[in-house]
Protein backbone atom coordinates (compact mmCIF):
# COMPACT_ATOMS: atom_id res chain seq x y z
CA UNK A 1 0.00 0.00 0.00
CA UNK A 2 1.31 3.43 -0.91
CA UNK A 3 -0.12 6.77 0.21
CA UNK A 4 -0.37 9.05 -2.81
CA UNK A 5 -2.04 12.15 -1.34
CA UNK A 6 -3.99 13.00 1.78
CA UNK A 7 -6.97 10.77 0.90
CA UNK A 8 -5.68 8.70 -2.02
CA UNK A 9 -3.78 5.47 -1.77
CA UNK A 10 -2.67 2.73 -4.12
CA UNK A 11 -2.57 -0.98 -3.59
CA UNK A 12 -0.03 -2.71 -5.77
CA UNK A 13 -1.01 -6.34 -6.25
CA UNK A 14 1.56 -8.05 -8.47
CA UNK A 15 -0.04 -11.50 -8.25
CA UNK A 16 -3.30 -10.50 -9.94
CA UNK A 17 -3.27 -11.98 -13.40
CA UNK A 18 -6.08 -10.27 -15.30
CA UNK A 19 -8.79 -7.63 -15.22
CA UNK A 20 -11.43 -9.91 -13.72
CA UNK A 21 -9.16 -10.83 -10.78
CA UNK A 22 -8.26 -7.17 -10.29
CA UNK A 23 -11.94 -6.18 -10.36
CA UNK A 24 -12.82 -8.84 -7.76
CA UNK A 25 -9.97 -7.66 -5.53
CA UNK A 26 -11.07 -4.02 -5.88
CA UNK A 27 -14.66 -5.00 -5.04
CA UNK A 28 -13.44 -6.61 -1.82
CA UNK A 29 -11.42 -3.52 -0.92
CA UNK A 30 -14.41 -1.30 -1.72
CA UNK A 31 -16.75 -3.44 0.40
CA UNK A 32 -14.34 -3.29 3.34
CA UNK A 33 -13.95 0.49 3.03
CA UNK A 34 -17.72 0.99 2.95
CA UNK A 35 -18.42 -0.85 6.22
CA UNK A 36 -19.55 1.35 9.12
CA UNK A 37 -17.40 1.33 12.25
CA UNK A 38 -17.47 2.87 15.72
CA UNK A 39 -14.94 5.50 16.71
CA UNK A 40 -15.14 7.31 20.06
CA UNK A 41 -18.83 6.50 20.45
CA UNK A 42 -19.65 7.72 16.95
CA UNK A 43 -20.78 5.62 14.01
CA UNK A 44 -18.47 6.39 11.09
CA UNK A 45 -18.82 5.50 7.45
CA UNK A 46 -16.11 5.91 4.86
CA UNK A 47 -16.84 6.00 1.18
CA UNK A 48 -14.51 4.71 -1.47
CA UNK A 49 -14.22 4.82 -5.22
CA UNK A 50 -11.71 2.45 -6.81
CA UNK A 51 -9.92 2.89 -10.09
CA UNK A 52 -8.12 -0.12 -11.51
CA UNK A 53 -5.31 -0.12 -14.05
CA UNK A 54 -3.18 -3.11 -14.98
CA UNK A 55 0.43 -3.28 -16.08
CA UNK A 56 1.55 -3.79 -18.77
CA UNK A 57 -1.88 -3.55 -20.44
CA UNK A 58 -2.56 0.01 -19.23
CA UNK A 59 1.03 1.23 -19.05
CA UNK A 60 4.56 -0.07 -18.84
CA UNK A 61 5.79 2.31 -16.11
CA UNK A 62 4.45 3.11 -12.65
CA UNK A 63 3.59 6.74 -13.44
CA UNK A 64 1.42 5.77 -16.40
CA UNK A 65 -0.37 2.96 -14.56
CA UNK A 66 -1.06 5.24 -11.56
CA UNK A 67 -2.29 8.03 -13.84
CA UNK A 68 -4.66 5.61 -15.57
CA UNK A 69 -5.90 4.23 -12.24
CA UNK A 70 -6.55 7.81 -11.09
CA UNK A 71 -8.53 8.49 -14.27
CA UNK A 72 -10.58 5.34 -13.69
CA UNK A 73 -11.23 6.36 -10.07
CA UNK A 74 -12.44 9.79 -11.21
CA UNK A 75 -14.81 8.10 -13.67
CA UNK A 76 -16.08 5.79 -10.91
CA UNK A 77 -16.66 8.74 -8.59
CA UNK A 78 -18.38 10.96 -11.16
CA UNK A 79 -20.54 8.10 -12.43
CA UNK A 80 -21.66 7.10 -8.95
CA UNK A 81 -20.03 3.70 -9.26
CA UNK A 82 -17.74 2.29 -6.62
CA UNK A 83 -15.37 0.76 -9.15
CA UNK A 84 -14.13 1.43 -12.65
CA UNK A 85 -11.54 -0.37 -14.75
CA UNK A 86 -9.37 1.82 -16.96
CA UNK A 87 -10.30 1.51 -20.63
N, C-alpha and C positions, 0 to 999 in steps of 0.2 A: 504494500500500500504506500502510495506517495501523496503527500499533501501538495496540491498545485497552487491554490489560493485559499483565502480565508474559509470558504465553504465548498470548495471543489477538491475532490481527491480522485486518484486513479488507482485501480487495482490491475496489476499486471499478472496475467494468468497464462504462463507459457505452455501449460499442458493442455489447454483447450485446442481442439483440433479443427473445428469448423464453426460456421456461423450459428448453427442450431445449438451446439454445446455452449457457445458464448452467450446466446440469448437465454438459455435455461439458467446459466450461472447468474446473469444479470437479473433475471426474474427473482431468483432466490435472494440476492442482495437487496433488491427493491422491496421485496416482501418483509425482510428483516428490518429495513430502515423505516418502513411504514407501520411498525407495531407500536402502539402506545406504551409508555413506561411511566413509572412514578419517580419523581425527583423532588425531594424536600416537601413532601405532602402535596405535590401538584401533579396532575396528570399531564404528561407531555406527549406530543405527537410530532415527529419529524416527517417531512415530505422528501421524496427523492425522485429525481428524473435521471435515468441512465442512458448514456450514449455509448454505443459499442462500435469499435473499429478493430479490425484484425490485420495483423502483419503476416505475410507481406502483401496480402490482397489489397489493403487500403493504404499502404505506404511501406516503404522499405526502411525508413528511419523513424526514430522515436518522436521527433517533432511533428512529422507528417501524420503519424498514427494518432497522436494526442490531439492534434488540430482537427482531424476528422471525427474523433470521438466527441470532442467539444461541439462540433457542428451537429452531430447526431443528438447530443443531449439537448441542445437548443431547440431542435425540431421536436423532440419528445416533450419538452416543457411547453412550447408554444402550441402544440397540437393537443395538449391535455393528456398525452399518453405518459406512462411511466417509463417507457423503454422504446428506443429507436436504434436500429442498426444503420450504420453509415452505408449509403448507396450513392 
